[in-house]
Amino acid sequence: MTKSMFSMRAFFLLFGLAASAYAQSEMRNTVTFSGGFAQNVGSHCCGDSAPSLALTYDYRLFPHVDLEAGVDTTLSLGTRSVGANYNVNADDRFLWVPFGLKGVLPLRSGRVELSVGAGGTYEKYLVGNNSFLQSRDSWGGYASTGVAVALDGRRHFWVGASPQLFFANTGSGYKDRWFVLNVGLGFRF
């Protein structure tokens, strides 16, 4: 191996290590698990309120902009239909897959963050048993705000609250509008 070949390999090795060290210096990824409450604020279909669970992933593109995606679901909406010859409990739920951008405003030396986000969402309405209700899916959007506070000095663990509005117009004529308020625990790495 020639001396110039060795020095070229050493240069690329040091360059790769330096780039990796720089990439590790700022935590850009956040995974958050949250739970809360969902309230139907739109159509008369599909229950009034239900518990909500969510899992979200945020990637910090720039110092004040996150790219976010996740899964949010309502559990056991309790849609029920009663008539003279029938009594149906639909065992239904909503599933939303939001994706979009979030603006972040760090406060108190980066230990508190306020955020505003918006984007698209895929919505799936699922009916668990045979009834006159039909499962359906559609595309729509969402808007969110939020506040998060770091629990530790190194800012790895965060607790926060995020109200969201999911909206979608289905092909069957429903205008789904759901307000969701979740409180969550996040891990940033």
C-alpha positions in Angstrom: 0.0 0.0 0.0 1.4 3.4 -1.0 1.7 6.3 1.4 -0.8 8.4 -0.5 -3.3 5.5 -0.5 -2.9 5.1 3.3 -3.3 8.9 3.9 -6.4 9.0 1.7 -8.0 6.1 3.6 -7.0 7.8 6.9 -8.6 11.0 5.7 -11.9 9.3 4.8 -11.9 7.4 8.1 -11.4 10.6 10.1 -13.9 12.4 7.9 -16.5 9.7 8.5 -15.9 9.7 12.3 -16.2 13.5 12.4 -19.4 13.5 10.5 -20.8 10.7 12.7 -19.9 12.6 15.8 -21.6 15.8 14.5 -24.7 13.8 13.6 -24.9 12.4 17.2 -24.5 15.8 18.9 -28.1 17.0 18.4 -31.0 14.8 19.2 -33.4 14.9 16.2 -35.8 11.9 16.8 -38.7 11.8 19.2 -41.0 8.9 19.9 -44.1 9.7 21.9 -46.8 7.4 23.4 -49.9 9.2 24.5 -53.5 8.6 25.7 -56.5 10.7 26.2 -60.0 11.5 25.0 -61.6 11.9 21.6 -64.9 13.8 21.1 -67.0 13.7 17.9 -67.6 17.3 16.8 -68.9 16.7 13.3 -71.4 14.1 12.0 -74.0 12.2 13.9 -72.4 8.9 13.0 -70.2 6.8 15.1 -70.5 7.6 18.8 -69.9 10.8 20.7 -66.7 10.2 22.7 -64.2 7.6 23.4 -60.7 7.0 24.9 -57.8 7.6 22.5 -54.3 6.1 22.2 -51.5 7.4 20.0 -48.0 6.7 18.9 -46.1 9.5 17.1 -42.6 9.9 15.6 -41.1 13.3 15.0 -37.9 14.1 13.1 -36.3 17.5 13.6 -35.6 18.8 10.1 -34.5 22.2 11.1 -34.1 23.9 14.5 -37.8 24.9 14.6 -39.4 22.5 12.1 -40.4 18.8 12.7 -41.6 16.3 10.3 -44.2 14.2 12.1 -46.1 10.9 11.5 -48.1 8.7 13.7 -51.1 6.5 14.5 -54.0 7.6 16.6 -57.0 5.5 17.4 -60.3 5.7 19.4 -61.3 2.7 21.3 -64.8 1.4 21.7 -66.9 4.2 20.4 -70.1 2.5 21.6 -72.2 3.2 18.6 -75.6 1.6 19.2 -78.7 1.3 17.3 -82.0 0.1 18.8 -85.3 -0.5 17.0 -88.4 -2.6 17.4 -86.8 -5.7 15.9 -83.0 -5.1 16.4 -80.5 -4.0 19.0 -77.0 -3.6 17.5 -73.8 -2.6 19.3 -71.4 -1.8 16.4 -68.0 -2.4 18.2 -66.6 0.4 16.1 -63.4 2.5 16.2 -61.5 5.1 14.2 -57.9 4.9 13.1 -56.1 8.0 11.9 -52.6 8.1 10.4 -51.5 11.7 10.4 -48.4 13.1 8.6 -47.2 16.6 8.3 -45.0 19.4 9.5 -44.8 21.0 13.0 -43.4 24.3 13.9 -41.6 24.3 17.3 -40.8 27.3 19.6 -38.3 26.3 22.3 -38.6 28.3 25.6 -36.7 28.3 28.9 -33.4 27.3 27.4 -35.0 24.5 25.3 -36.7 22.8 28.3 -40.2 23.8 27.2 -41.5 23.6 23.6 -44.7 25.0 22.1 -45.8 23.6 18.8 -48.3 24.1 16.0 -48.7 21.5 13.2 -50.9 20.6 10.2 -50.9 18.0 7.4 -52.8 15.2 5.8 -54.4 12.2 7.4 -55.6 8.8 6.4 -58.8 7.8 8.2 -60.2 4.3 8.7 -63.5 3.6 10.4 -63.8 0.0 11.5 -66.9 -1.9 12.4 -66.2 -5.1 14.4 -69.4 -7.0 14.0 -72.1 -7.4 11.3 -74.5 -4.5 11.5 -76.0 -1.9 9.2 -72.9 0.2 9.6 -70.1 -0.3 7.1 -66.3 0.1 7.5 -64.9 2.9 5.4 -61.7 4.8 4.7 -61.0 8.3 3.5 -58.3 11.0 3.3 -58.5 14.3 5.1 -56.3 16.6 7.2 -55.5 17.5 10.8 -54.4 20.5 12.8 -52.6 20.4 16.2 -51.1 22.5 18.9 -49.0 21.3 21.8 -46.8 22.0 24.8 -44.0 19.7 26.1 -41.7 20.0 29.1 -38.4 18.1 29.5 -38.3 15.9 32.6 -34.5 15.5 32.8 -31.5 17.9 32.4 -30.3 16.1 29.2 -33.7 16.5 27.6 -34.3 12.8 26.7 -37.6 12.4 28.4 -40.6 14.8 27.8 -44.1 15.0 29.0 -46.7 17.0 27.0 -50.2 17.6 25.9 -51.5 18.0 22.4 -55.0 18.8 21.2 -55.7 17.8 17.6 -58.6 18.2 15.2 -59.0 15.4 12.6 -61.3 16.1 9.6 -62.3 14.0 6.6 -65.1 13.9 4.1 -66.0 10.3 3.2 -67.4 9.0 -0.1 -70.6 7.9 1.7 -71.4 11.5 2.7 -70.1 11.7 6.3 -68.2 14.7 7.4 -66.0 13.2 10.2 -64.7 15.8 12.6 -63.0 14.6 15.8 -61.3 16.6 18.6 -58.6 14.6 20.4 -56.8 15.7 23.5 -53.9 13.4 24.4 -51.3 13.6 27.2 -48.1 11.7 26.4 -44.6 10.7 27.4 -41.8 11.1 24.8 -38.3 9.9 24.4 -35.9 12.0 22.4 -32.7 10.6 20.9 
